[in-house]
Amino acid sequence: MTTVPDLGPHLDAVVGALEGAGLAVGQGGAPSPVPANKRYAVLYFDPGTVGRESLADRRTDLAVLFQVTCVGPTAEQCLWVAQQVRRALYGRLAVDGRAAFRPEELGGPPLSRDDDVSPPLFFLPVQYRLNSTA
């Protein structure tokens, strides 16, 4: 019998890659504390989709969609965060107990400005897909 793929190591791998690139990372909201330079990334993960690796119905494959919302005090600094995220997620991630593919960048909407906070911040959501197997 195989075990159900665990989302936790995938989340840990993404957080580790982003923090390893020197980014402050929050999960579902801004990191605490927010860095003085107001540049950071916020992660939003879905629960993933478990799939079959073969006709034998071994359900060991996992596809996880996640969004990294890049935040900065100016449009240029927000795009800088997005570039750091892209660099951090460009290679294959080490997911404990799994063989993971390189994250696939899926894009997202254009850069936007949040005038509901003072001072205003710029944000850019970028979606990724991470696939792994046992």
VMD Tcl script that builds the backbone (N, CA, C; Angstrom):
set m [mol new atoms 402]
animate dup $m
set s [atomselect $m all]
$s set {name element resname resid chain x y z} {
  {N N MET 1 A 0.842 -1.183 0.000}
  {CA C MET 1 A 0.000 0.000 0.000}
  {C C MET 1 A 0.885 1.244 0.000}
  {N N THR 2 A 0.505 2.227 -0.749}
  {CA C THR 2 A 1.257 3.474 -0.788}
  {C C THR 2 A 0.624 4.485 0.163}
  {N N THR 3 A 1.416 5.468 0.569}
  {CA C THR 3 A 0.880 6.508 1.434}
  {C C THR 3 A 0.381 7.669 0.595}
  {N N VAL 4 A -0.530 8.418 1.146}
  {CA C VAL 4 A -1.095 9.586 0.474}
  {C C VAL 4 A -0.019 10.671 0.405}
  {N N PRO 5 A 0.180 11.295 -0.763}
  {CA C PRO 5 A 1.165 12.367 -0.860}
  {C C PRO 5 A 0.835 13.508 0.108}
  {N N ASP 6 A 1.855 14.031 0.760}
  {CA C ASP 6 A 1.705 15.066 1.772}
  {C C ASP 6 A 2.027 16.437 1.187}
  {N N LEU 7 A 1.145 17.390 1.394}
  {CA C LEU 7 A 1.341 18.752 0.908}
  {C C LEU 7 A 2.465 19.473 1.649}
  {N N GLY 8 A 2.641 19.167 2.931}
  {CA C GLY 8 A 3.600 19.882 3.779}
  {C C GLY 8 A 5.008 20.008 3.220}
  {N N PRO 9 A 5.636 18.924 2.776}
  {CA C PRO 9 A 6.995 19.050 2.239}
  {C C PRO 9 A 7.081 19.927 0.989}
  {N N HIS 10 A 6.001 20.004 0.219}
  {CA C HIS 10 A 5.982 20.868 -0.968}
  {C C HIS 10 A 5.975 22.335 -0.551}
  {N N LEU 11 A 5.131 22.655 0.420}
  {CA C LEU 11 A 5.088 24.010 0.957}
  {C C LEU 11 A 6.441 24.384 1.561}
  {N N ASP 12 A 7.025 23.467 2.326}
  {CA C ASP 12 A 8.336 23.730 2.935}
  {C C ASP 12 A 9.411 23.982 1.877}
  {N N ALA 13 A 9.359 23.233 0.780}
  {CA C ALA 13 A 10.356 23.396 -0.284}
  {C C ALA 13 A 10.243 24.770 -0.940}
  {N N VAL 14 A 9.013 25.224 -1.177}
  {CA C VAL 14 A 8.820 26.541 -1.802}
  {C C VAL 14 A 9.247 27.646 -0.843}
  {N N VAL 15 A 8.812 27.565 0.413}
  {CA C VAL 15 A 9.215 28.573 1.408}
  {C C VAL 15 A 10.736 28.602 1.538}
  {N N GLY 16 A 11.357 27.437 1.615}
  {CA C GLY 16 A 12.812 27.362 1.732}
  {C C GLY 16 A 13.525 27.994 0.552}
  {N N ALA 17 A 13.017 27.760 -0.651}
  {CA C ALA 17 A 13.644 28.341 -1.850}
  {C C ALA 17 A 13.532 29.857 -1.843}
  {N N LEU 18 A 12.358 30.375 -1.462}
  {CA C LEU 18 A 12.163 31.827 -1.453}
  {C C LEU 18 A 12.977 32.494 -0.343}
  {N N GLU 19 A 12.966 31.895 0.839}
  {CA C GLU 19 A 13.769 32.456 1.931}
  {C C GLU 19 A 15.258 32.344 1.620}
  {N N GLY 20 A 15.647 31.273 0.941}
  {CA C GLY 20 A 17.040 31.109 0.528}
  {C C GLY 20 A 17.482 32.179 -0.451}
  {N N ALA 21 A 16.527 32.789 -1.144}
  {CA C ALA 21 A 16.826 33.886 -2.070}
  {C C ALA 21 A 16.805 35.233 -1.356}
  {N N GLY 22 A 16.641 35.201 -0.031}
  {CA C GLY 22 A 16.669 36.435 0.744}
  {C C GLY 22 A 15.344 37.159 0.840}
  {N N LEU 23 A 14.246 36.484 0.482}
  {CA C LEU 23 A 12.933 37.125 0.537}
  {C C LEU 23 A 12.230 36.835 1.855}
  {N N ALA 24 A 11.513 37.831 2.361}
  {CA C ALA 24 A 10.607 37.611 3.484}
  {C C ALA 24 A 9.347 36.978 2.903}
  {N N VAL 25 A 8.836 35.934 3.568}
  {CA C VAL 25 A 7.710 35.164 3.026}
  {C C VAL 25 A 6.607 35.044 4.064}
  {N N GLY 26 A 5.390 35.343 3.652}
  {CA C GLY 26 A 4.216 35.105 4.473}
  {C C GLY 26 A 3.370 34.030 3.830}
  {N N GLN 27 A 2.579 33.344 4.630}
  {CA C GLN 27 A 1.680 32.327 4.107}
  {C C GLN 27 A 0.241 32.783 4.346}
  {N N GLY 28 A -0.438 33.158 3.280}
  {CA C GLY 28 A -1.813 33.626 3.374}
  {C C GLY 28 A -1.940 35.077 3.809}
  {N N GLY 29 A -0.826 35.758 3.998}
  {CA C GLY 29 A -0.818 37.159 4.404}
  {C C GLY 29 A 0.612 37.650 4.498}
  {N N ALA 30 A 0.764 38.914 4.779}
  {CA C ALA 30 A 2.100 39.510 4.872}
  {C C ALA 30 A 2.906 38.830 5.972}
  {N N PRO 31 A 4.224 38.738 5.794}
  {CA C PRO 31 A 5.053 38.145 6.850}
  {C C PRO 31 A 5.016 39.034 8.097}
  {N N SER 32 A 5.268 38.426 9.226}
  {CA C SER 32 A 5.304 39.179 10.478}
  {C C SER 32 A 6.688 39.024 11.093}
  {N N PRO 33 A 7.409 40.089 11.234}
  {CA C PRO 33 A 7.068 41.461 10.878}
  {C C PRO 33 A 7.287 41.709 9.379}
  {N N VAL 34 A 6.602 42.729 8.869}
  {CA C VAL 34 A 6.811 43.161 7.486}
  {C C VAL 34 A 8.183 43.826 7.424}
  {N N PRO 35 A 9.013 43.467 6.445}
  {CA C PRO 35 A 10.340 44.088 6.360}
  {C C PRO 35 A 10.242 45.606 6.179}
  {N N ALA 36 A 11.240 46.305 6.682}
  {CA C ALA 36 A 11.260 47.769 6.603}
  {C C ALA 36 A 11.207 48.262 5.158}
  {N N ASN 37 A 11.794 47.489 4.227}
  {CA C ASN 37 A 11.797 47.919 2.820}
  {C C ASN 37 A 10.482 47.612 2.108}
  {N N LYS 38 A 9.533 46.964 2.811}
  {CA C LYS 38 A 8.192 46.646 2.276}
  {C C LYS 38 A 8.219 45.741 1.050}
  {N N ARG 39 A 9.318 44.995 0.860}
  {CA C ARG 39 A 9.401 44.029 -0.246}
  {C C ARG 39 A 9.265 42.632 0.344}
  {N N TYR 40 A 8.260 41.886 -0.142}
  {CA C TYR 40 A 8.058 40.543 0.380}
  {C C TYR 40 A 7.192 39.730 -0.581}
  {N N ALA 41 A 7.045 38.442 -0.261}
  {CA C ALA 41 A 6.234 37.519 -1.058}
  {C C ALA 41 A 5.216 36.856 -0.140}
  {N N VAL 42 A 4.003 36.653 -0.658}
  {CA C VAL 42 A 2.948 35.968 0.086}
  {C C VAL 42 A 2.555 34.721 -0.694}
  {N N LEU 43 A 2.533 33.573 0.000}
  {CA C LEU 43 A 2.194 32.295 -0.632}
  {C C LEU 43 A 0.746 31.909 -0.358}
  {N N TYR 44 A 0.098 31.414 -1.400}
  {CA C TYR 44 A -1.243 30.844 -1.299}
  {C C TYR 44 A -1.194 29.484 -1.995}
  {N N PHE 45 A -1.412 28.405 -1.242}
  {CA C PHE 45 A -1.369 27.044 -1.779}
  {C C PHE 45 A -2.771 26.472 -1.892}
  {N N ASP 46 A -3.007 25.658 -2.942}
  {CA C ASP 46 A -4.222 24.856 -2.965}
  {C C ASP 46 A -3.884 23.507 -2.317}
  {N N PRO 47 A -4.873 22.639 -2.050}
  {CA C PRO 47 A -4.565 21.378 -1.384}
  {C C PRO 47 A -3.891 20.351 -2.279}
  {N N GLY 48 A -3.819 20.624 -3.571}
  {CA C GLY 48 A -3.201 19.685 -4.494}
  {C C GLY 48 A -4.196 18.683 -5.029}
  {N N THR 49 A -3.788 18.002 -6.090}
  {CA C THR 49 A -4.596 16.963 -6.714}
  {C C THR 49 A -3.762 15.698 -6.788}
  {N N VAL 50 A -4.276 14.622 -6.220}
  {CA C VAL 50 A -3.575 13.335 -6.237}
  {C C VAL 50 A -3.995 12.583 -7.491}
  {N N GLY 51 A -3.005 12.048 -8.200}
  {CA C GLY 51 A -3.283 11.306 -9.426}
  {C C GLY 51 A -2.602 9.956 -9.430}
  {N N ARG 52 A -2.996 9.146 -10.418}
  {CA C ARG 52 A -2.423 7.797 -10.566}
  {C C ARG 52 A -1.103 7.879 -11.310}
  {N N GLU 53 A -0.141 7.113 -10.854}
  {CA C GLU 53 A 1.128 7.035 -11.569}
  {C C GLU 53 A 1.096 5.940 -12.631}
  {N N SER 54 A 0.127 5.002 -12.523}
  {CA C SER 54 A 0.071 3.900 -13.484}
  {C C SER 54 A -1.331 3.307 -13.518}
  {N N LEU 55 A -1.526 2.358 -14.404}
  {CA C LEU 55 A -2.802 1.653 -14.488}
  {C C LEU 55 A -3.057 0.790 -13.256}
  {N N ALA 56 A -2.034 0.551 -12.452}
  {CA C ALA 56 A -2.204 -0.229 -11.225}
  {C C ALA 56 A -2.915 0.586 -10.144}
  {N N ASP 57 A -3.261 1.834 -10.464}
  {CA C ASP 57 A -4.006 2.719 -9.567}
  {C C ASP 57 A -3.214 3.109 -8.322}
  {N N ARG 58 A -1.887 3.121 -8.445}
  {CA C ARG 58 A -1.059 3.649 -7.343}
  {C C ARG 58 A -1.168 5.171 -7.387}
  {N N ARG 59 A -1.790 5.740 -6.397}
  {CA C ARG 59 A -2.040 7.192 -6.367}
  {C C ARG 59 A -0.910 7.893 -5.617}
  {N N THR 60 A 0.168 8.113 -6.325}
  {CA C THR 60 A 1.351 8.700 -5.710}
  {C C THR 60 A 1.745 10.037 -6.330}
  {N N ASP 61 A 1.139 10.400 -7.449}
  {CA C ASP 61 A 1.472 11.680 -8.080}
  {C C ASP 61 A 0.698 12.807 -7.388}
  {N N LEU 62 A 1.326 13.962 -7.281}
  {CA C LEU 62 A 0.674 15.124 -6.681}
  {C C LEU 62 A 0.962 16.346 -7.538}
  {N N ALA 63 A -0.087 17.080 -7.887}
  {CA C ALA 63 A 0.039 18.352 -8.603}
  {C C ALA 63 A -0.489 19.438 -7.678}
  {N N VAL 64 A 0.354 20.417 -7.385}
  {CA C VAL 64 A -0.002 21.494 -6.466}
  {C C VAL 64 A 0.041 22.816 -7.218}
  {N N LEU 65 A -1.040 23.586 -7.121}
  {CA C LEU 65 A -1.049 24.946 -7.654}
  {C C LEU 65 A -0.789 25.889 -6.490}
  {N N PHE 66 A 0.050 26.887 -6.736}
  {CA C PHE 66 A 0.258 27.891 -5.706}
  {C C PHE 66 A 0.489 29.240 -6.360}
  {N N GLN 67 A 0.201 30.258 -5.597}
  {CA C GLN 67 A 0.383 31.626 -6.062}
  {C C GLN 67 A 1.379 32.318 -5.154}
  {N N VAL 68 A 2.278 33.061 -5.760}
  {CA C VAL 68 A 3.190 33.913 -5.017}
  {C C VAL 68 A 2.798 35.345 -5.364}
  {N N THR 69 A 2.301 36.074 -4.380}
  {CA C THR 69 A 1.977 37.480 -4.594}
  {C C THR 69 A 3.187 38.297 -4.179}
  {N N CYS 70 A 3.772 38.985 -5.145}
  {CA C CYS 70 A 4.972 39.784 -4.939}
  {C C CYS 70 A 4.542 41.195 -4.560}
  {N N VAL 71 A 5.164 41.761 -3.531}
  {CA C VAL 71 A 4.756 43.061 -3.010}
  {C C VAL 71 A 5.969 43.972 -2.902}
  {N N GLY 72 A 5.761 45.247 -3.243}
  {CA C GLY 72 A 6.815 46.249 -3.113}
  {C C GLY 72 A 6.237 47.648 -3.036}
  {N N PRO 73 A 7.020 48.613 -2.520}
  {CA C PRO 73 A 6.523 49.980 -2.372}
  {C C PRO 73 A 6.446 50.762 -3.683}
  {N N THR 74 A 7.140 50.291 -4.709}
  {CA C THR 74 A 7.070 50.905 -6.034}
  {C C THR 74 A 6.864 49.792 -7.056}
  {N N ALA 75 A 6.443 50.176 -8.250}
  {CA C ALA 75 A 6.257 49.187 -9.314}
  {C C ALA 75 A 7.576 48.467 -9.600}
  {N N GLU 76 A 8.675 49.214 -9.645}
  {CA C GLU 76 A 9.976 48.623 -9.949}
  {C C GLU 76 A 10.408 47.633 -8.868}
  {N N GLN 77 A 10.175 47.985 -7.609}
  {CA C GLN 77 A 10.579 47.078 -6.527}
  {C C GLN 77 A 9.686 45.844 -6.463}
  {N N CYS 78 A 8.422 45.990 -6.809}
  {CA C CYS 78 A 7.532 44.837 -6.882}
  {C C CYS 78 A 7.993 43.876 -7.987}
  {N N LEU 79 A 8.368 44.427 -9.131}
  {CA C LEU 79 A 8.893 43.593 -10.217}
  {C C LEU 79 A 10.223 42.960 -9.835}
  {N N TRP 80 A 11.012 43.651 -9.021}
  {CA C TRP 80 A 12.270 43.077 -8.520}
  {C C TRP 80 A 11.970 41.841 -7.677}
  {N N VAL 81 A 10.954 41.928 -6.793}
  {CA C VAL 81 A 10.559 40.770 -5.985}
  {C C VAL 81 A 10.132 39.629 -6.902}
  {N N ALA 82 A 9.342 39.930 -7.934}
  {CA C ALA 82 A 8.889 38.899 -8.868}
  {C C ALA 82 A 10.074 38.216 -9.553}
  {N N GLN 83 A 11.098 38.989 -9.887}
  {CA C GLN 83 A 12.279 38.399 -10.527}
  {C C GLN 83 A 13.037 37.500 -9.554}
  {N N GLN 84 A 13.106 37.901 -8.278}
  {CA C GLN 84 A 13.776 37.066 -7.275}
  {C C GLN 84 A 13.003 35.757 -7.068}
  {N N VAL 85 A 11.682 35.846 -7.090}
  {CA C VAL 85 A 10.848 34.647 -6.974}
  {C C VAL 85 A 11.102 33.729 -8.164}
  {N N ARG 86 A 11.127 34.293 -9.360}
  {CA C ARG 86 A 11.371 33.495 -10.565}
  {C C ARG 86 A 12.722 32.782 -10.480}
  {N N ARG 87 A 13.741 33.507 -10.042}
  {CA C ARG 87 A 15.072 32.884 -9.910}
  {C C ARG 87 A 15.061 31.765 -8.870}
  {N N ALA 88 A 14.388 32.012 -7.749}
  {CA C ALA 88 A 14.360 31.022 -6.668}
  {C C ALA 88 A 13.628 29.751 -7.077}
  {N N LEU 89 A 12.611 29.878 -7.931}
  {CA C LEU 89 A 11.789 28.727 -8.316}
  {C C LEU 89 A 12.159 28.165 -9.687}
  {N N TYR 90 A 13.236 28.656 -10.259}
  {CA C TYR 90 A 13.610 28.234 -11.609}
  {C C TYR 90 A 14.107 26.790 -11.662}
  {N N GLY 91 A 14.816 26.370 -10.654}
  {CA C GLY 91 A 15.383 25.016 -10.653}
  {C C GLY 91 A 14.466 24.011 -9.989}
  {N N ARG 92 A 14.925 22.797 -9.951}
  {CA C ARG 92 A 14.176 21.713 -9.301}
  {C C ARG 92 A 14.232 21.912 -7.790}
  {N N LEU 93 A 13.093 21.773 -7.116}
  {CA C LEU 93 A 13.042 21.915 -5.669}
  {C C LEU 93 A 13.258 20.564 -4.995}
  {N N ALA 94 A 13.887 20.592 -3.847}
  {CA C ALA 94 A 14.086 19.376 -3.056}
  {C C ALA 94 A 12.873 19.202 -2.143}
  {N N VAL 95 A 12.007 18.249 -2.486}
  {CA C VAL 95 A 10.812 17.956 -1.701}
  {C C VAL 95 A 11.083 16.647 -0.965}
  {N N ASP 96 A 11.117 16.697 0.361}
  {CA C ASP 96 A 11.449 15.517 1.166}
  {C C ASP 96 A 10.580 14.318 0.800}
  {N N GLY 97 A 11.245 13.200 0.483}
  {CA C GLY 97 A 10.555 11.957 0.193}
  {C C GLY 97 A 9.892 11.878 -1.169}
  {N N ARG 98 A 10.148 12.862 -2.044}
  {CA C ARG 98 A 9.467 12.910 -3.339}
  {C C ARG 98 A 10.463 13.246 -4.439}
  {N N ALA 99 A 10.117 12.899 -5.655}
  {CA C ALA 99 A 10.835 13.363 -6.842}
  {C C ALA 99 A 9.981 14.469 -7.443}
  {N N ALA 100 A 10.497 15.698 -7.452}
  {CA C ALA 100 A 9.712 16.844 -7.905}
  {C C ALA 100 A 10.241 17.361 -9.235}
  {N N PHE 101 A 9.323 17.791 -10.085}
  {CA C PHE 101 A 9.675 18.458 -11.329}
  {C C PHE 101 A 9.973 19.925 -11.013}
  {N N ARG 102 A 10.573 20.627 -11.957}
  {CA C ARG 102 A 10.744 22.074 -11.777}
  {C C ARG 102 A 9.376 22.730 -11.718}
  {N N PRO 103 A 9.184 23.727 -10.844}
  {CA C PRO 103 A 7.903 24.430 -10.839}
  {C C PRO 103 A 7.644 25.075 -12.205}
  {N N GLU 104 A 6.410 24.993 -12.642}
  {CA C GLU 104 A 6.013 25.572 -13.926}
  {C C GLU 104 A 5.329 26.909 -13.672}
  {N N GLU 105 A 5.866 27.977 -14.246}
  {CA C GLU 105 A 5.271 29.302 -14.083}
  {C C GLU 105 A 4.065 29.419 -15.004}
  {N N LEU 106 A 2.908 29.793 -14.431}
  {CA C LEU 106 A 1.667 29.879 -15.192}
  {C C LEU 106 A 1.228 31.316 -15.453}
  {N N GLY 107 A 1.936 32.276 -14.895}
  {CA C GLY 107 A 1.596 33.678 -15.121}
  {C C GLY 107 A 0.542 34.165 -14.153}
  {N N GLY 108 A -0.064 35.273 -14.493}
  {CA C GLY 108 A -1.082 35.875 -13.644}
  {C C GLY 108 A -1.463 37.235 -14.206}
  {N N PRO 109 A -2.244 37.977 -13.445}
  {CA C PRO 109 A -2.664 39.296 -13.917}
  {C C PRO 109 A -1.507 40.295 -13.861}
  {N N PRO 110 A -1.683 41.457 -14.475}
  {CA C PRO 110 A -0.637 42.476 -14.455}
  {C C PRO 110 A -0.441 43.082 -13.061}
  {N N LEU 111 A 0.633 43.783 -12.933}
  {CA C LEU 111 A 0.967 44.535 -11.732}
  {C C LEU 111 A -0.176 45.485 -11.373}
  {N N SER 112 A -0.479 45.586 -10.082}
  {CA C SER 112 A -1.540 46.478 -9.615}
  {C C SER 112 A -1.058 47.275 -8.411}
  {N N ARG 113 A -1.783 48.347 -8.136}
  {CA C ARG 113 A -1.461 49.198 -6.986}
  {C C ARG 113 A -2.595 49.087 -5.973}
  {N N ASP 114 A -2.235 48.900 -4.711}
  {CA C ASP 114 A -3.216 48.802 -3.633}
  {C C ASP 114 A -3.273 50.139 -2.906}
  {N N ASP 115 A -4.306 50.917 -3.194}
  {CA C ASP 115 A -4.478 52.220 -2.551}
  {C C ASP 115 A -5.239 52.124 -1.239}
  {N N ASP 116 A -5.622 50.905 -0.831}
  {CA C ASP 116 A -6.333 50.735 0.434}
  {C C ASP 116 A -5.382 50.707 1.628}
  {N N VAL 117 A -4.077 50.683 1.381}
  {CA C VAL 117 A -3.090 50.751 2.457}
  {C C VAL 117 A -2.332 52.070 2.322}
  {N N SER 118 A -1.798 52.533 3.430}
  {CA C SER 118 A -1.069 53.796 3.403}
  {C C SER 118 A 0.319 53.582 3.999}
  {N N PRO 119 A 1.367 53.873 3.230}
  {CA C PRO 119 A 1.352 54.312 1.842}
  {C C PRO 119 A 0.957 53.158 0.908}
  {N N PRO 120 A 0.523 53.469 -0.308}
  {CA C PRO 120 A 0.120 52.426 -1.258}
  {C C PRO 120 A 1.264 51.446 -1.549}
  {N N LEU 121 A 0.897 50.207 -1.816}
  {CA C LEU 121 A 1.858 49.176 -2.213}
  {C C LEU 121 A 1.468 48.622 -3.573}
  {N N PHE 122 A 2.446 48.110 -4.286}
  {CA C PHE 122 A 2.211 47.444 -5.558}
  {C C PHE 122 A 2.257 45.938 -5.323}
  {N N PHE 123 A 1.432 45.202 -6.063}
  {CA C PHE 123 A 1.431 43.748 -5.913}
  {C C PHE 123 A 1.273 43.081 -7.272}
  {N N LEU 124 A 1.822 41.885 -7.362}
  {CA C LEU 124 A 1.808 41.120 -8.606}
  {C C LEU 124 A 1.659 39.635 -8.269}
  {N N PRO 125 A 0.471 39.046 -8.502}
  {CA C PRO 125 A 0.292 37.617 -8.261}
  {C C PRO 125 A 0.821 36.796 -9.443}
  {N N VAL 126 A 1.620 35.797 -9.132}
  {CA C VAL 126 A 2.147 34.890 -10.166}
  {C C VAL 126 A 1.826 33.468 -9.713}
  {N N GLN 127 A 1.209 32.683 -10.599}
  {CA C GLN 127 A 0.832 31.318 -10.257}
  {C C GLN 127 A 1.841 30.315 -10.797}
  {N N TYR 128 A 2.002 29.234 -10.037}
  {CA C TYR 128 A 2.928 28.150 -10.371}
  {C C TYR 128 A 2.244 26.818 -10.168}
  {N N ARG 129 A 2.751 25.794 -10.849}
  {CA C ARG 129 A 2.325 24.412 -10.628}
  {C C ARG 129 A 3.571 23.599 -10.276}
  {N N LEU 130 A 3.458 22.790 -9.241}
  {CA C LEU 130 A 4.549 21.916 -8.819}
  {C C LEU 130 A 4.034 20.485 -8.841}
  {N N ASN 131 A 4.680 19.623 -9.621}
  {CA C ASN 131 A 4.308 18.211 -9.720}
  {C C ASN 131 A 5.388 17.364 -9.073}
  {N N SER 132 A 4.942 16.301 -8.379}
  {CA C SER 132 A 5.899 15.378 -7.779}
  {C C SER 132 A 5.329 13.970 -7.801}
  {N N THR 133 A 6.217 13.009 -7.583}
  {CA C THR 133 A 5.825 11.605 -7.538}
  {C C THR 133 A 6.687 10.905 -6.489}
  {N N ALA 134 A 6.224 9.726 -6.069}
  {CA C ALA 134 A 6.978 8.964 -5.063}
  {C C ALA 134 A 8.169 8.277 -5.701}
}
mol reanalyze $m
mol bondsrecalc $m
mol representation Tube
mol addrep $m
